[in-house]
Amino acid sequence: MDFRQLRNLVFVARYASFGVAAEKLNVTQPALSKSIRTLEQSTGVRLLDRGPWGVRPTDFGVRLIEYGEAILALSDEAQDELEALRGAQRGRLRVGGIATMVRTLLPEASRRFLARHPAVNLTLNEELSQALQNQLLNGMIDIALMSRPRSFPDEELEYRDLLQVPIRIVADRNHPLAARDNISLAELTEWLWIIPARPDPDRTALDGLFAAAGLPLPNAICETTSSTFQVSMQTGSPWLSYLSSASASFGGPQGKIVPLRLNVPTWNRSIGIVHRRHRVHRPLLASFIRELDQLAQEMNAAAQG
């Protein structure tokens, strides 16, 4: 197999269409089909299934596509490094973040970074932590701000804690508990919850809060990983949930969702910087990390002051 064949396979799988992939690659469809057939012959396995639904990778294809994505990303990185050595200020940086960071730290860090590197092509993806980890491993993004998943490949990815984000138990502003002070955990056991499924790290922390008090674990009426869906479902309902203290969904007199005033502390969500372990030094990546570190220090200082 060669680089061009891997690139062709990745594009066909990415767009689930030979026609669209051929257009994106600026090649003819027959030439693209021949390239894939040659790759299948050289590997000795079928890589793509073709049918009326379009094109889908086989199990062999999925695995090879993962390697192909990583190789394409490394090729782009190598080109960026050469441009940096030549003194060029352009390049590409692909950033991922969980929703909390996309609303808070990442916009300001990106503004500061682009002020110093205005010609850089900066892209940002919002995903859950597990999806961001997979994108890092597949070479689809260069860096992520995320919680550390329980199963973390330390040999391939580097993780460093950056921020501790307080988590608050929340309810609709008209909920019977919303106007109360000094609410006990025992009182919360009477209500149903909208929360992620186990073993989400925050769900585990929530369970631990109740277990440590000798109380029944929260009972979910609906499980979701989407904070947008959670807030929409929770608004006007008697159900409870949790949000980070930085959430845009509550705060101020017009907030539909409000934090409950408990008589016990909750927990903090640990957010870290994650990127692949590189043998080569990437100036753009290092510059973005410096912006994140500086901004996190400022946010911590403001919170303590």
C-alpha positions as a Python dict, from the first residue, in 0.01 Angstrom:
ca = {
    (1, 'M'): (0, 0, 0),
    (2, 'D'): (108, 360, -50),
    (3, 'F'): (13, 700, 87),
    (4, 'R'): (-219, 786, -202),
    (5, 'Q'): (-416, 463, -163),
    (6, 'L'): (-464, 523, 209),
    (7, 'R'): (-576, 879, 144),
    (8, 'N'): (-826, 757, -116),
    (9, 'L'): (-966, 498, 125),
    (10, 'V'): (-1006, 757, 401),
    (11, 'F'): (-1192, 998, 172),
    (12, 'V'): (-1428, 732, 34),
    (13, 'A'): (-1516, 625, 389),
    (14, 'R'): (-1543, 984, 510),
    (15, 'Y'): (-1803, 1076, 247),
    (16, 'A'): (-1955, 726, 205),
    (17, 'S'): (-1945, 785, -171),
    (18, 'F'): (-1695, 724, -451),
    (19, 'G'): (-1842, 1014, -648),
    (20, 'V'): (-1810, 1273, -372),
    (21, 'A'): (-1465, 1145, -270),
    (22, 'A'): (-1345, 1162, -633),
    (23, 'E'): (-1463, 1522, -656),
    (24, 'K'): (-1291, 1617, -329),
    (25, 'L'): (-966, 1449, -440),
    (26, 'N'): (-988, 1589, -794),
    (27, 'V'): (-958, 1245, -956),
    (28, 'T'): (-1188, 1044, -1179),
    (29, 'Q'): (-1423, 793, -1018),
    (30, 'P'): (-1282, 497, -1222),
    (31, 'A'): (-929, 587, -1108),
    (32, 'L'): (-1046, 604, -748),
    (33, 'S'): (-1223, 267, -772),
    (34, 'K'): (-910, 111, -924),
    (35, 'S'): (-698, 250, -640),
    (36, 'I'): (-925, 92, -379),
    (37, 'R'): (-929, -243, -563),
    (38, 'T'): (-549, -240, -579),
    (39, 'L'): (-531, -167, -206),
    (40, 'E'): (-772, -453, -131),
    (41, 'Q'): (-563, -687, -347),
    (42, 'S'): (-240, -587, -173),
    (43, 'T'): (-390, -631, 176),
    (44, 'G'): (-576, -949, 87),
    (45, 'V'): (-901, -836, 251),
    (46, 'R'): (-1219, -653, 149),
    (47, 'L'): (-1206, -299, 289),
    (48, 'L'): (-1538, -153, 169),
    (49, 'D'): (-1889, -286, 127),
    (50, 'R'): (-2084, -131, -159),
    (51, 'G'): (-2463, -131, -171),
    (52, 'P'): (-2776, 77, -235),
    (53, 'W'): (-2714, 254, 100),
    (54, 'G'): (-2376, 377, -24),
    (55, 'V'): (-2031, 269, 86),
    (56, 'R'): (-1944, 131, 430),
    (57, 'P'): (-1608, 10, 561),
    (58, 'T'): (-1574, -351, 669),
    (59, 'D'): (-1414, -437, 1003),
    (60, 'F'): (-1080, -456, 821),
    (61, 'G'): (-1154, -123, 655),
    (62, 'V'): (-1239, 48, 985),
    (63, 'R'): (-905, -52, 1133),
    (64, 'L'): (-703, 53, 828),
    (65, 'I'): (-895, 382, 804),
    (66, 'E'): (-793, 461, 1165),
    (67, 'Y'): (-429, 425, 1063),
    (68, 'G'): (-493, 623, 746),
    (69, 'E'): (-645, 915, 941),
    (70, 'A'): (-343, 919, 1171),
    (71, 'I'): (-98, 909, 878),
    (72, 'L'): (-277, 1196, 700),
    (73, 'A'): (-269, 1401, 1020),
    (74, 'L'): (103, 1334, 1068),
    (75, 'S'): (165, 1436, 708),
    (76, 'D'): (-9, 1767, 771),
    (77, 'E'): (192, 1813, 1091),
    (78, 'A'): (517, 1751, 906),
    (79, 'Q'): (425, 2014, 647),
    (80, 'D'): (339, 2261, 923),
    (81, 'E'): (673, 2194, 1092),
    (82, 'L'): (864, 2260, 771),
    (83, 'E'): (672, 2584, 723),
    (84, 'A'): (754, 2685, 1080),
    (85, 'L'): (1126, 2614, 1026),
    (86, 'R'): (1112, 2838, 718),
    (87, 'G'): (973, 3114, 938),
    (88, 'A'): (623, 3099, 796),
    (89, 'Q'): (344, 3198, 1033),
    (90, 'R'): (74, 2992, 871),
    (91, 'G'): (-32, 2641, 959),
    (92, 'R'): (-326, 2451, 1099),
    (93, 'L'): (-436, 2370, 1452),
    (94, 'R'): (-741, 2156, 1529),
    (95, 'V'): (-884, 2196, 1879),
    (96, 'G'): (-1153, 2000, 2060),
    (97, 'G'): (-1335, 2076, 2382),
    (98, 'I'): (-1624, 1970, 2601),
    (99, 'A'): (-1919, 2210, 2618),
    (100, 'T'): (-1805, 2378, 2942),
    (101, 'M'): (-1471, 2476, 2788),
    (102, 'V'): (-1624, 2580, 2455),
    (103, 'R'): (-1839, 2832, 2644),
    (104, 'T'): (-1568, 2964, 2875),
    (105, 'L'): (-1193, 2920, 2835),
    (106, 'L'): (-1153, 2823, 2469),
    (107, 'P'): (-1299, 3137, 2304),
    (108, 'E'): (-1063, 3374, 2486),
    (109, 'A'): (-763, 3142, 2445),
    (110, 'S'): (-839, 3121, 2071),
    (111, 'R'): (-867, 3499, 2039),
    (112, 'R'): (-528, 3548, 2206),
    (113, 'F'): (-368, 3274, 1998),
    (114, 'L'): (-500, 3415, 1668),
    (115, 'A'): (-382, 3764, 1765),
    (116, 'R'): (-28, 3622, 1765),
    (117, 'H'): (-80, 3383, 1470),
    (118, 'P'): (-337, 3551, 1243),
    (119, 'A'): (-261, 3331, 941),
    (120, 'V'): (-318, 3002, 1121),
    (121, 'N'): (-623, 2798, 1024),
    (122, 'L'): (-781, 2723, 1363),
    (123, 'T'): (-1076, 2484, 1384),
    (124, 'L'): (-1273, 2378, 1692),
    (125, 'N'): (-1492, 2074, 1763),
    (126, 'E'): (-1731, 2037, 2056),
    (127, 'E'): (-1771, 1678, 2174),
    (128, 'L'): (-1792, 1464, 2484),
    (129, 'S'): (-1465, 1357, 2646),
    (130, 'Q'): (-1470, 1001, 2511),
    (131, 'A'): (-1533, 1124, 2155),
    (132, 'L'): (-1250, 1377, 2188),
    (133, 'Q'): (-1015, 1103, 2305),
    (134, 'N'): (-1102, 896, 1996),
    (135, 'Q'): (-1047, 1197, 1769),
    (136, 'L'): (-703, 1253, 1922),
    (137, 'L'): (-609, 890, 1871),
    (138, 'N'): (-732, 900, 1510),
    (139, 'G'): (-540, 1219, 1434),
    (140, 'M'): (-855, 1423, 1366),
    (141, 'I'): (-768, 1690, 1626),
    (142, 'D'): (-437, 1807, 1775),
    (143, 'I'): (-540, 1903, 2128),
    (144, 'A'): (-845, 1874, 2353),
    (145, 'L'): (-977, 2023, 2676),
    (146, 'M'): (-1170, 1744, 2843),
    (147, 'S'): (-1220, 1527, 3148),
    (148, 'R'): (-997, 1224, 3174),
    (149, 'P'): (-1196, 912, 3076),
    (150, 'R'): (-1169, 610, 3303),
    (151, 'S'): (-994, 410, 3030),
    (152, 'F'): (-711, 638, 2916),
    (153, 'P'): (-421, 530, 2687),
    (154, 'D'): (-128, 691, 2871),
    (155, 'E'): (118, 536, 2628),
    (156, 'E'): (-32, 735, 2338),
    (157, 'L'): (-186, 1047, 2492),
    (158, 'E'): (-52, 1297, 2742),
    (159, 'Y'): (-296, 1441, 2999),
    (160, 'R'): (-232, 1734, 3235),
    (161, 'D'): (-485, 1884, 3475),
    (162, 'L'): (-570, 2246, 3397),
    (163, 'L'): (-885, 2352, 3584),
    (164, 'Q'): (-1120, 2241, 3858),
    (165, 'V'): (-1477, 2339, 3765),
    (166, 'P'): (-1737, 2333, 4047),
    (167, 'I'): (-2053, 2132, 3976),
    (168, 'R'): (-2392, 2240, 4111),
    (169, 'I'): (-2717, 2047, 4158),
    (170, 'V'): (-2982, 2236, 3958),
    (171, 'A'): (-3360, 2256, 3913),
    (172, 'D'): (-3621, 2459, 3728),
    (173, 'R'): (-3656, 2806, 3877),
    (174, 'N'): (-4014, 2725, 3986),
    (175, 'H'): (-3920, 2394, 4149),
    (176, 'P'): (-4036, 2363, 4514),
    (177, 'L'): (-3673, 2342, 4627),
    (178, 'A'): (-3552, 2643, 4426),
    (179, 'A'): (-3641, 2902, 4693),
    (180, 'R'): (-3515, 2693, 4984),
    (181, 'D'): (-3189, 2722, 5180),
    (182, 'N'): (-2994, 2452, 5361),
    (183, 'I'): (-3134, 2166, 5150),
    (184, 'S'): (-3020, 1818, 5257),
    (185, 'L'): (-2923, 1534, 5024),
    (186, 'A'): (-3199, 1324, 5177),
    (187, 'E'): (-3459, 1566, 5041),
    (188, 'L'): (-3323, 1517, 4688),
    (189, 'T'): (-3395, 1144, 4694),
    (190, 'E'): (-3767, 1222, 4652),
    (191, 'W'): (-3712, 1354, 4300),
    (192, 'L'): (-3625, 1198, 3962),
    (193, 'W'): (-3316, 1305, 3767),
    (194, 'I'): (-3201, 1382, 3411),
    (195, 'I'): (-2837, 1272, 3407),
    (196, 'P'): (-2578, 1083, 3197),
    (197, 'A'): (-2559, 705, 3211),
    (198, 'R'): (-2295, 533, 3420),
    (199, 'P'): (-1992, 528, 3412),
    (200, 'D'): (-1983, 898, 3316),
    (201, 'P'): (-1733, 1060, 3560),
    (202, 'D'): (-1984, 1318, 3689),
    (203, 'R'): (-2256, 1052, 3727),
    (204, 'T'): (-2006, 847, 3929),
    (205, 'A'): (-1929, 1153, 4146),
    (206, 'L'): (-2303, 1215, 4198),
    (207, 'D'): (-2357, 853, 4301),
    (208, 'G'): (-2060, 878, 4538),
    (209, 'L'): (-2211, 1185, 4705),
    (210, 'F'): (-2528, 994, 4797),
    (211, 'A'): (-2351, 666, 4875),
    (212, 'A'): (-2119, 841, 5123),
    (213, 'A'): (-2427, 975, 5305),
    (214, 'G'): (-2586, 628, 5318),
    (215, 'L'): (-2867, 734, 5084),
    (216, 'P'): (-3024, 566, 4777),
    (217, 'L'): (-2853, 658, 4451),
    (218, 'P'): (-3029, 914, 4227),
    (219, 'N'): (-3299, 759, 4010),
    (220, 'A'): (-3286, 874, 3648),
    (221, 'I'): (-3608, 929, 3454),
    (222, 'C'): (-3401, 1009, 3146),
    (223, 'E'): (-3030, 956, 3071),
    (224, 'T'): (-2851, 1190, 2831),
    (225, 'T'): (-2503, 1321, 2757),
    (226, 'S'): (-2636, 1644, 2602),
    (227, 'S'): (-2650, 1942, 2837),
    (228, 'T'): (-2869, 2124, 2582),
    (229, 'F'): (-3124, 1842, 2582),
    (230, 'Q'): (-3100, 1816, 2961),
    (231, 'V'): (-3178, 2185, 3016),
    (232, 'S'): (-3467, 2178, 2766),
    (233, 'M'): (-3616, 1871, 2933),
    (234, 'Q'): (-3563, 2007, 3281),
    (235, 'T'): (-3721, 2346, 3216),
    (236, 'G'): (-4071, 2352, 3360),
    (237, 'S'): (-4032, 2004, 3509),
    (238, 'P'): (-3989, 1869, 3865),
    (239, 'W'): (-3671, 1683, 3768),
    (240, 'L'): (-3323, 1749, 3903),
    (241, 'S'): (-2984, 1746, 3736),
    (242, 'Y'): (-2641, 1909, 3760),
    (243, 'L'): (-2444, 2165, 3562),
    (244, 'S'): (-2103, 2324, 3589),
    (245, 'S'): (-2089, 2661, 3766),
    (246, 'A'): (-1978, 2809, 3432),
    (247, 'S'): (-2290, 2695, 3249),
    (248, 'A'): (-2471, 2960, 3049),
    (249, 'S'): (-2802, 2791, 3134),
    (250, 'F'): (-2837, 2943, 3480),
    (251, 'G'): (-2732, 3259, 3654),
    (252, 'G'): (-2908, 3590, 3691),
    (253, 'P'): (-3276, 3665, 3743),
    (254, 'Q'): (-3376, 3542, 3394),
    (255, 'G'): (-3217, 3197, 3424),
    (256, 'K'): (-3463, 2913, 3366),
    (257, 'I'): (-3244, 2670, 3561),
    (258, 'V'): (-3110, 2760, 3905),
    (259, 'P'): (-2855, 2600, 4139),
    (260, 'L'): (-2997, 2454, 4459),
    (261, 'R'): (-2855, 2574, 4791),
    (262, 'L'): (-2744, 2252, 4958),
    (263, 'N'): (-2608, 2210, 5309),
    (264, 'V'): (-2320, 1993, 5178),
    (265, 'P'): (-2053, 2054, 4910),
    (266, 'T'): (-2086, 1875, 4577),
    (267, 'W'): (-1776, 1804, 4365),
    (268, 'N'): (-1541, 1957, 4109),
    (269, 'R'): (-1499, 1843, 3751),
    (270, 'S'): (-1132, 1810, 3656),
    (271, 'I'): (-1056, 1949, 3309),
    (272, 'G'): (-722, 1878, 3146),
    (273, 'I'): (-513, 1948, 2838),
    (274, 'V'): (-475, 1636, 2624),
    (275, 'H'): (-263, 1578, 2314),
    (276, 'R'): (-68, 1299, 2148),
    (277, 'R'): (280, 1221, 2274),
    (278, 'H'): (503, 1370, 2002),
    (279, 'R'): (870, 1316, 1944),
    (280, 'V'): (887, 1642, 1754),
    (281, 'H'): (816, 1984, 1903),
    (282, 'R'): (519, 2161, 1744),
    (283, 'P'): (550, 2539, 1783),
    (284, 'L'): (182, 2611, 1716),
    (285, 'L'): (65, 2349, 1965),
    (286, 'A'): (307, 2477, 2229),
    (287, 'S'): (189, 2835, 2169),
    (288, 'F'): (-177, 2737, 2215),
    (289, 'I'): (-96, 2548, 2535),
    (290, 'R'): (77, 2859, 2673),
    (291, 'E'): (-240, 3061, 2610),
    (292, 'L'): (-448, 2798, 2790),
    (293, 'D'): (-212, 2791, 3088),
    (294, 'Q'): (-203, 3170, 3118),
    (295, 'L'): (-578, 3206, 3093),
    (296, 'A'): (-637, 2926, 3346),
    (297, 'Q'): (-406, 3104, 3592),
    (298, 'E'): (-602, 3427, 3545),
    (299, 'M'): (-934, 3249, 3598),
    (300, 'N'): (-808, 3077, 3913),
    (301, 'A'): (-673, 3407, 4049),
    (302, 'A'): (-1006, 3580, 3979),
    (303, 'A'): (-1198, 3301, 4152),
    (304, 'Q'): (-978, 3323, 4462),
    (305, 'G'): (-989, 3704, 4466),
}
